[in-house]
């Protein structure tokens, strides 16, 4: 009986770790894109770069 609960607990623990890692990775990538966008729009006025011509990859 405890073996069944142990397997379920282990499965939930593994899947929750994956979700947390994915959330942290997604947040970090979002912050990088926000910084690039802010930098682009704050400097495009003073350079020959066309505003709105973003390459976030």
C-alpha positions in Angstrom: 0.0 0.0 0.0 2.8 2.4 0.8 4.5 1.5 -2.4 1.6 2.9 -4.4 1.7 6.2 -2.5 5.5 6.4 -2.8 5.3 6.0 -6.6 2.6 8.7 -6.9 4.6 11.0 -4.6 7.7 10.5 -6.6 5.9 11.1 -9.9 4.4 14.4 -8.6 7.8 15.5 -7.3 9.5 14.9 -10.6 6.8 16.7 -12.6 6.8 19.7 -10.3 10.5 20.1 -10.6 10.2 20.2 -14.3 7.5 22.8 -14.1 9.6 25.0 -11.8 12.6 24.7 -14.0 10.5 25.6 -17.1 9.0 28.6 -15.3 12.4 30.0 -14.2 13.8 29.5 -17.7 10.8 31.2 -19.3 11.1 34.1 -16.9 14.8 34.5 -17.6 14.2 34.5 -21.4 11.4 37.0 -21.0 13.6 39.4 -19.0 16.3 39.2 -21.7 13.8 40.0 -24.4 12.5 42.9 -22.3 16.0 44.3 -21.8 16.7 44.0 -25.6 13.4 45.7 -26.5 14.0 48.6 -24.0 17.5 49.1 -25.2 16.4 49.1 -28.9 13.6 51.7 -28.3 15.8 53.9 -26.2 18.6 54.0 -28.8 16.8 53.8 -32.1 16.0 57.5 -32.0 19.7 58.4 -31.8 21.0 55.9 -34.4 20.2 55.1 -38.0 18.4 51.9 -36.9 14.7 51.9 -37.8 12.5 51.9 -34.7 10.4 48.7 -34.5 12.9 46.7 -36.5 13.5 44.2 -33.7 15.5 41.0 -33.9 15.0 39.3 -30.5 16.5 36.0 -31.4 
